[in-house]
Amino acid sequence: MEPEPSGPEPGERLAEDPDSAVLAAAAAAVEPLEAVVDMEPLDRPRRLLLVHAHPDDESIGTGATMAKYAAENALVTLVTCTLGEEGEILVEELADLAADRTDGLGRHRTGELAAACEALGVTDHRFLGGAGRYRDSGMMDTPSNSRPGAFWNADLDEAAGHLVAVMREVRPQVVVTYDDFGGYGHPDHIQAHRVTVAAFEAAREADRYPDAGEPWSPAKLYYSAIAKSSLQAGIDYFREAGIESDFFSAELTSADDLPFGVPDEQITTQIDAREQLPAKVAAMRAHRSQIAVDGPFFALADGAGRTAFGIEHFVLARGERGPGSGENDWEDDLFAGVEPSRRG
């Protein structure tokens, strides 16, 4: 017998916490953007699908890019693989939601995610296999890796089948997920990579998952990335400002000393979405249980930090690279070289 989901029923979309002033502020911060976001049906020439492991990953790593394409009337579909049940809770009044207490964090984070999607202008969100189908696995080699339903232990063929169904329905030209290290080694990020790559390949094959819809071949697969140059800019910014954090200590002087980050020569694509920075910051603030809203990261949203937050990088893993620009000859559009198409 399958374990009971710890979150809402599959397909249920929870409202954001009405008692949270932070979530209300997130919605208010993006009201000016709503005028430029077209809320029409899914038949749009450019379609982007992103696969993230937990609520908040979408905002931190790709939020500006998502807001940019949503504002340009591309269809932006977000697939989140877990409810984030094992996250570290940063808000004292929510401490009772922890996995070793009431285990209610996943349900709460679903509300935070709804508010973040509103901030980014993203209207098409799904949980992989339905909300609660896969559980947050926690960090590598922790007891939560063995909890019932942990995504790290998911059957790859089954999980890929859920994603194939979404791909064949949405028919994205561009798919985004993590690299094979999951960016920084989190098991759910690594599993999201495996599932996405498997689904990317299977979605085009008529004899694979025949009940999941008509075959579809996405044109490009990207891995989200943090460029070493951006990390270095962040280190320099914090050092000059005299700010320390869990990621940037006073002793840290070089991005090469960090266990994550992608060398600039491996980057293929840079998306300048600084105009959408207010939306990204609002989305991050919506995830208040996970991101300290008054913490040092938000210092990066001002001044020199606009580049660190508003410009996001990617590595093309499948498909033809489009024309580049600038000194690095990087693509400036995830759809570079891709012909727009209607569904059907």
C-alpha positions as CSV (number, residue, x, y, z in Angstrom):
1,M,0.0,0.0,0.0
2,E,1.3,3.4,-0.9
3,P,2.0,5.9,1.9
4,E,-0.6,8.6,2.4
5,P,0.5,11.9,1.0
6,S,1.7,14.3,3.7
7,G,0.5,17.4,1.7
8,P,-2.7,18.4,0.0
9,E,-4.7,16.2,-2.4
10,P,-3.2,15.9,-5.9
11,G,-4.1,18.9,-8.0
12,E,-5.1,21.0,-5.0
13,R,-3.8,24.5,-5.0
14,L,-3.6,26.0,-1.5
15,A,-4.1,29.7,-0.9
16,E,-1.3,31.6,0.6
17,D,-1.2,32.2,4.4
18,P,-3.6,35.0,5.0
19,D,-1.9,36.0,8.2
20,S,1.5,36.6,6.5
21,A,2.2,40.2,5.8
22,V,5.2,39.1,3.8
23,L,3.0,37.2,1.3
24,A,0.6,40.1,1.0
25,A,3.6,42.4,0.3
26,A,4.8,40.0,-2.4
27,A,1.4,40.2,-4.2
28,A,1.4,44.0,-3.9
29,A,4.9,44.3,-5.2
30,V,4.0,42.7,-8.5
31,E,0.7,44.5,-9.2
32,P,2.4,46.8,-11.8
33,L,3.6,43.7,-13.6
34,E,0.1,42.2,-14.0
35,A,-0.7,44.7,-16.7
36,V,1.9,43.2,-19.0
37,V,1.3,39.5,-18.2
38,D,-1.2,38.0,-20.7
39,M,-3.4,35.5,-18.9
40,E,-4.6,33.8,-22.1
41,P,-4.9,30.0,-22.6
42,L,-1.9,27.8,-23.1
43,D,-1.6,28.2,-26.9
44,R,1.4,30.4,-27.1
45,P,4.2,30.3,-29.6
46,R,7.0,30.0,-27.0
47,R,6.8,27.5,-24.2
48,L,9.3,27.0,-21.4
49,L,9.1,24.2,-18.9
50,L,11.2,24.2,-15.7
51,V,11.7,21.2,-13.3
52,H,12.6,22.1,-9.8
53,A,13.0,19.9,-6.7
54,H,11.4,22.0,-3.9
55,P,9.3,25.1,-3.5
56,D,11.8,28.1,-3.4
57,D,14.3,26.6,-5.8
58,E,12.4,28.1,-8.8
59,S,12.7,31.6,-7.3
60,I,16.3,31.5,-6.2
61,G,17.8,29.9,-9.3
62,T,15.6,30.9,-12.2
63,G,13.0,33.4,-10.8
64,A,14.2,36.4,-12.9
65,T,14.2,34.3,-16.1
66,M,10.7,32.9,-15.4
67,A,9.4,36.4,-14.7
68,K,11.0,37.7,-17.9
69,Y,9.4,35.1,-20.2
70,A,6.1,35.3,-18.4
71,A,6.1,39.1,-19.0
72,E,6.8,38.5,-22.6
73,N,3.8,36.2,-22.9
74,A,5.7,32.9,-23.2
75,L,4.0,30.0,-21.5
76,V,6.1,29.3,-18.4
77,T,5.3,25.9,-16.8
78,L,6.8,25.0,-13.5
79,V,7.0,21.4,-12.3
80,T,7.9,21.0,-8.6
81,C,9.0,17.5,-7.6
82,T,8.3,17.6,-3.8
83,L,6.5,19.8,-1.2
84,G,9.8,20.6,0.6
85,E,8.8,18.8,3.8
86,E,12.3,18.5,5.2
87,G,13.3,22.2,4.8
88,E,15.0,24.1,7.6
89,I,12.4,26.4,9.1
90,L,13.7,30.0,9.7
91,V,10.6,31.4,11.2
92,E,10.1,30.7,14.9
93,E,6.3,30.7,14.9
94,L,6.4,28.0,12.2
95,A,8.7,25.7,14.1
96,D,5.9,23.3,15.0
97,L,5.6,22.5,11.3
98,A,8.9,20.7,11.3
99,A,9.1,17.1,10.0
100,D,9.9,15.7,13.5
101,R,6.9,17.5,15.0
102,T,3.6,18.0,13.2
103,D,5.2,17.4,9.7
104,G,3.1,20.2,8.3
105,L,5.8,22.2,6.5
106,G,5.0,20.7,3.0
107,R,1.5,21.9,3.1
108,H,2.6,25.4,4.3
109,R,5.2,25.6,1.6
110,T,2.6,24.9,-1.0
111,G,1.0,28.2,-0.1
112,E,4.3,30.0,-0.2
113,L,4.9,28.6,-3.7
114,A,1.5,29.8,-4.9
115,A,2.4,33.3,-3.8
116,A,5.8,33.1,-5.4
117,C,4.3,32.0,-8.7
118,E,1.9,34.9,-8.5
119,A,4.8,37.2,-8.0
120,L,6.6,35.8,-11.0
121,G,3.6,35.9,-13.3
122,V,3.6,32.1,-13.6
123,T,0.1,30.6,-14.0
124,D,0.9,27.0,-14.9
125,H,2.3,25.1,-12.0
126,R,2.2,21.3,-11.3
127,F,3.6,19.0,-8.7
128,L,5.2,15.9,-10.3
129,G,2.7,13.1,-10.1
130,G,0.3,15.4,-8.0
131,A,0.9,17.2,-4.8
132,G,2.4,14.9,-2.2
133,R,3.3,12.1,-4.6
134,Y,7.0,12.4,-3.8
135,R,8.5,13.5,-0.5
136,D,11.4,15.8,0.1
137,S,14.4,13.5,0.7
138,G,16.4,15.9,2.9
139,M,20.2,16.3,2.6
140,M,22.4,13.4,1.4
141,D,22.9,10.5,3.9
142,T,20.3,11.6,6.4
143,P,17.5,9.5,7.8
144,S,15.0,11.4,5.7
145,N,16.5,9.8,2.6
146,S,14.8,6.6,3.7
147,R,11.4,8.0,4.6
148,P,8.4,6.5,2.7
149,G,7.9,8.2,-0.6
150,A,11.3,10.1,-0.6
151,F,12.0,11.4,-4.1
152,W,15.5,10.1,-3.9
153,N,14.1,6.6,-4.0
154,A,11.5,7.2,-6.6
155,D,11.2,4.7,-9.5
156,L,12.9,6.6,-12.3
157,D,10.6,5.1,-15.0
158,E,7.5,6.0,-13.1
159,A,8.6,9.5,-12.2
160,A,9.8,10.2,-15.8
161,G,6.4,9.0,-17.0
162,H,4.7,11.7,-15.0
163,L,6.9,14.3,-16.5
164,V,6.5,12.9,-20.1
165,A,2.8,13.4,-19.7
166,V,3.3,17.1,-18.8
167,M,5.8,17.6,-21.7
168,R,3.4,16.1,-24.2
169,E,0.6,18.2,-23.0
170,V,2.5,21.5,-22.8
171,R,4.8,20.8,-25.7
172,P,7.7,23.1,-24.6
173,Q,10.5,24.0,-27.0
174,V,12.8,24.6,-24.0
175,V,13.2,22.5,-20.8
176,V,15.3,23.6,-17.8
177,T,16.5,21.6,-14.8
178,Y,19.8,21.0,-12.9
179,D,23.0,19.4,-13.9
180,D,24.0,15.9,-12.8
181,F,25.3,17.2,-9.5
182,G,22.1,18.9,-8.8
183,G,23.9,22.2,-8.6
184,Y,25.3,21.5,-5.1
185,G,24.7,17.8,-4.5
186,H,21.2,17.7,-2.9
187,P,19.7,14.3,-3.7
188,D,16.4,15.7,-4.8
189,H,18.2,18.0,-7.3
190,I,20.1,15.1,-8.6
191,Q,17.0,13.0,-9.0
192,A,15.2,15.9,-10.7
193,H,18.1,16.0,-13.2
194,R,17.8,12.2,-13.8
195,V,14.0,12.4,-14.2
196,T,14.1,15.4,-16.5
197,V,16.8,13.9,-18.8
198,A,14.9,10.6,-19.0
199,A,11.6,12.4,-19.8
200,F,13.3,14.7,-22.3
201,E,14.5,11.7,-24.3
202,A,11.4,9.6,-23.9
203,A,8.8,12.3,-24.7
204,R,9.6,12.0,-28.4
205,E,9.4,8.2,-28.7
206,A,5.9,6.9,-29.6
207,D,6.4,3.5,-28.0
208,R,7.4,5.0,-24.6
209,Y,4.5,5.9,-22.3
210,P,1.8,5.5,-25.1
211,D,-0.9,6.5,-22.7
212,A,0.8,9.8,-21.9
213,G,-0.2,11.7,-25.1
214,E,1.2,12.3,-28.5
215,P,5.0,12.3,-28.8
216,W,6.7,15.7,-28.6
217,S,10.4,16.6,-29.1
218,P,11.6,19.6,-27.1
219,A,14.3,21.5,-29.0
220,K,16.6,22.3,-26.1
221,L,17.5,21.1,-22.6
222,Y,19.3,23.5,-20.3
223,Y,20.9,23.2,-16.9
224,S,20.6,26.2,-14.6
225,A,23.9,27.4,-13.4
226,I,25.6,30.0,-11.2
227,A,28.6,31.4,-13.1
228,K,31.8,31.6,-11.2
229,S,32.0,35.3,-12.2
230,S,28.7,36.0,-10.5
231,L,29.8,34.2,-7.4
232,Q,33.0,36.2,-7.3
233,A,30.9,39.4,-7.7
234,G,28.9,38.3,-4.7
235,I,31.9,37.5,-2.6
236,D,33.4,40.9,-3.4
237,Y,30.2,42.7,-2.6
238,F,29.8,41.0,0.8
239,R,33.4,41.6,1.7
240,E,33.3,45.3,0.7
241,A,30.0,45.7,2.7
242,G,31.4,43.8,5.7
243,I,28.6,41.3,5.6
244,E,29.0,37.6,6.5
245,S,26.6,34.8,5.8
246,D,26.5,31.0,5.7
247,F,27.8,31.1,2.2
248,F,30.2,34.0,2.3
249,S,32.5,34.1,5.3
250,A,35.2,36.7,6.0
251,E,37.9,34.2,5.0
252,L,36.4,33.5,1.6
253,T,38.0,35.5,-1.2
254,S,37.7,33.3,-4.3
255,A,34.7,31.6,-6.0
256,D,37.1,28.8,-6.8
257,D,37.0,27.8,-3.2
258,L,33.3,27.1,-3.2
259,P,32.0,23.6,-3.9
260,F,29.5,24.8,-6.5
261,G,29.5,27.2,-9.5
262,V,30.2,26.8,-13.1
263,P,33.3,28.2,-14.9
264,D,32.4,30.9,-17.3
265,E,33.8,29.0,-20.2
266,Q,31.2,26.3,-19.7
267,I,28.3,28.8,-19.6
268,T,26.4,29.0,-22.9
269,T,23.5,31.3,-22.1
270,Q,23.0,34.5,-20.0
271,I,19.5,35.9,-19.4
272,D,19.5,39.6,-18.4
273,A,16.3,39.9,-16.5
274,R,17.2,42.8,-14.3
275,E,13.9,44.5,-15.1
276,Q,12.2,41.6,-13.4
277,L,14.3,41.8,-10.2
278,P,11.4,43.2,-8.1
279,A,9.3,40.1,-9.1
280,K,12.2,37.8,-8.2
281,V,12.7,39.4,-4.8
282,A,9.0,39.4,-4.1
283,A,8.9,35.7,-5.0
284,M,11.8,34.9,-2.7
285,R,10.2,36.9,0.1
286,A,7.1,34.7,-0.3
287,H,9.2,31.7,0.7
288,R,9.6,33.2,4.2
289,S,9.9,29.8,6.0
290,Q,13.1,29.1,4.0
291,I,14.7,32.4,3.2
292,A,15.4,35.1,5.8
293,V,13.6,38.1,4.4
294,D,16.0,40.4,6.3
295,G,19.0,38.3,5.7
296,P,22.2,39.2,3.8
297,F,21.0,37.8,0.5
298,F,18.5,40.5,0.1
299,A,21.4,43.0,0.3
300,L,22.3,41.8,-3.1
301,A,19.1,43.1,-4.6
302,D,20.5,46.7,-4.4
303,G,23.4,48.3,-6.1
304,A,26.0,46.0,-7.6
305,G,23.9,43.1,-6.5
306,R,21.3,43.7,-9.2
307,T,23.6,41.8,-11.5
308,A,24.0,38.8,-9.2
309,F,20.2,38.5,-8.8
310,G,18.8,39.8,-12.0
311,I,21.2,38.0,-14.5
312,E,20.9,34.2,-14.6
313,H,23.0,31.7,-16.4
314,F,22.5,28.3,-18.1
315,V,24.4,25.5,-19.8
316,L,22.9,24.0,-23.0
317,A,22.9,20.2,-22.6
318,R,20.8,19.1,-25.5
319,G,19.9,20.8,-28.8
320,E,21.5,23.3,-31.2
321,R,23.1,26.4,-29.7
322,G,21.7,29.6,-31.1
323,P,23.6,32.8,-32.0
324,G,25.5,34.5,-29.2
325,S,26.6,38.0,-28.4
326,G,28.9,39.9,-26.1
327,E,32.5,39.2,-25.2
328,N,31.7,35.6,-24.2
329,D,29.5,34.9,-27.3
330,W,26.7,33.7,-24.9
331,E,23.1,33.2,-26.0
332,D,20.9,35.9,-24.6
333,D,17.7,34.0,-25.1
334,L,16.7,30.4,-24.1
335,F,14.8,30.2,-27.4
336,A,17.7,31.4,-29.5
337,G,17.6,29.5,-32.8
338,V,14.2,27.9,-32.0
339,E,11.3,28.5,-34.3
340,P,8.2,29.5,-32.4
341,S,5.3,27.1,-32.8
342,R,1.7,26.7,-31.8
343,R,0.5,23.6,-30.0
344,G,-1.2,20.9,-31.8
